[in-house]
Each structure stands twice: as C-alpha cells, then as structure tokens.
Amino acid sequence: MRLLIHVGCGVFFTLQLVAAAEAGPSPQVERGREIFLNSKKGTPCGRCHSLAGVGKAIGPNLGTLASTVGPRGLVMTFKMTVYAYVKDYALATETFSGIERKKEGTEIEIYDLSQPTPVLRKVDAKRIISAKQTRLWKHPPAGAGYTSQELADLIGFLKWAANGSVTEIKASEVEPAP
Ligand code: HEC
C-alpha cells in the first residue's frame, strides 16, 4: 500500500507500507496460510474462501466460526457432509452443484462447484427445473487426507486471521477426543 502524506506547504512524501499479511506472525500461521492457498491435497481452501486478504470469497466467510469454534469443532465442519448453501441445480440438459451468488430479475448468478476451480455462471431462473440441497457435492477438505499437523496449522492460520490469536494449535487438539 502506498500512502501520500501531506507535510505542509504543498510538500508531499510517499510512505511505503509493507502489507502486514506478507509475513505471518508465527511459523504455524505461515504454514497454515501455505496450506490454505497452495495445498496439493484436495482443492486449496483459498479457491473458495477469503481470509486475511487472500483467497476468493465463494463459500461462506470463515471469520466468525474460526474465532468461536474450537479446533475439533472446526475439523468437523471441514469434514461435514450436510450443507446449508450448496444446491444441485437441475436444468433440462444437465445437473450441476453450485452456490448462489446473487439474483437479479430473472437471472441468477451461480458459482458452479462441479469444476476444480469454481466458475461463475449466469442462468435464467426459468431454465432451473429444481434446486435442492446438494447430494452430489462434497466439501473438498472432507476427503483430502490432511494430517493432524496440517489441520492444526490450518486452524492456527484461521484463528490468527479471525482474531489475531497466535496461540499454537497442537496436533493432539484436532484429533478425536480419546
Ligand atoms: C471448492 C470450494 C471450496 C473449497 C476448496 C473449500 N471450501 Fe469450505 N466451503 C465451501 C462451501 C461452498 C461451503 C458452504 C457449504 C454449505 O453449507 O452449503 C463451505 C463451508 C466451509 C465451512 C463452514 C462454514 C460455515 O459457516 O458453515 C468451513 C469451516 C470451511 N468451509 C473451511 C474450509 C477449509 C479450511 C478449506 C480448505 C482446507 C475449505 N473450506 C475448502 C467451499 C469450499
């Protein structure tokens, strides 16, 4: 970010601010951000969620959940199989899973989630035969095979992004309670 500062008598100087997001405040937050954005397991979270200025906001905002729910609860939501927003849209020619972005007049904008990178489609509402809670779609982290340490790192990043916490999340905190 570049700020133009007025120091009087028409004199300006520019101040270069290094984005705080460039370096994480702890190694765990760094690792978590890397998984969020670039994980080779499953589809990286950042393709569908936006947090701390990175990623794309297609799925729900994770901030509130990340600051209020504990590590095990968060892992359960990553692996959930019942969904609130994603629907299977049946048209005469095809059915695809998607999440509605907005409705304008008779046109609906839907992110098509049947592709690895969601694609925004504009569909005439009249073409939609049915839109039912999805049974075809699966939240990518559900089957991604993340290790407990990777999940702990992800949650470390989520919590830092949500409320600035840098408390280290241990792998044992994301494993099912004994
Ligand atoms: C292909 C897109 C996509 C990817 C990749 C993805 N998500 Fe999601 N996520 C969604 C959508 C869509 C929902 C909403 C599902 C619903 O309830 O209908 C969601 C829901 C969630 C929720 C629950 C939020 C709430 O308020 O109900 C959490 C937490 C979450 N995702 C975390 C993650 C994490 C962490 C990753 C990466 C490890 C990830 N997601 C990867 C699309 C994605």
Residues whose N, C-alpha, C, O or C-beta is under 5 A from the ligand:
A	BS01	HEC	T43 P44 C45 R47 C48 G59 P60 N61 L65 T77 F78 V82 Y83 A84 Y85 V86 I99 P140 P141
